[in-house]
Amino acid sequence: MPYCRICGALLPDEKGLRYCPNCGAYLEPVERYEKIGVTKVEVDKGIGFIPLKNRLAVLAIIFAICFFATLLGAIAKVSPVEAQDMINEMETLEEMIEVAGVPLIFGNNLIYCLIMFVPVLGPISGLYVLYSTGLVLAAMSSSAGINPFLLLTMLFLYPHAWMEYLSYSLAISESFWLLYSIVRFGFGGFKKELTNLWKAIAICVVMLLLAAIIEMQMILIIS
């Protein structure tokens, strides 16, 4: 018997049926499934499946977008007053980090990262955070007379910067796949994507924790 490949509903025995009467999904010819011996269980397993190469491609694109968002902030014009205020805030934060250590760095970055997993609003919030990071670089550039692009490049000489940006990119990319699964496969696809969501969160937690430890050690060495 033919079943819908999206919602799994039993299809009426109607020749030339193109759309599922239950969910409206486009139906491939039933004969195709019958000829290759595809069962309903095998069709259900394909619901929500996204190839790894597609996920990696989206991750790479989003990483580039995150870098570009920071670059936009770094090259933005910042007044001397705003620059000094940002530098004062950074100095206060550094003092707090020296006291609180890894938990403060990790907790702060993890909160930002978890918000980025939320579809639509998460990526917007994340890109704004990264743009604000660029503004801090612009303030430092204005104060020290250093090229802002050079400061941004120097930032990625440190391993914790790569780990943080990869975590943020993974969170934003997963928010994209969650939305894609809902739109493309419906609730069934969304439920399957939740498994990948928990995996992505676990990866981000580990990377951000390691990044916080590395960053704290570098702060201690420099100070």
Secondary structure, 3 states (H helix, E strand, C coil): CCECCCCCCECCCCCCCCECCCCCCECCCHHHHHHHCCCHHHHHHHCCCCCHHHHHHHHHHHHHHHHHHHHHHHCCCCCHHHHHHHHHHHHHHHHHHHHHCHHHHHHHHHHHHHHHCCCCHHHHHHHHHHHHHHHHHHHHHHHHCCCHHHHHHHHCCCHHHHHHHHHHHHHHHHHHHHHHHHHHHHHHHHHHHHHHHHHHHHHHHHHHHHHHHHHHHHHHHHC
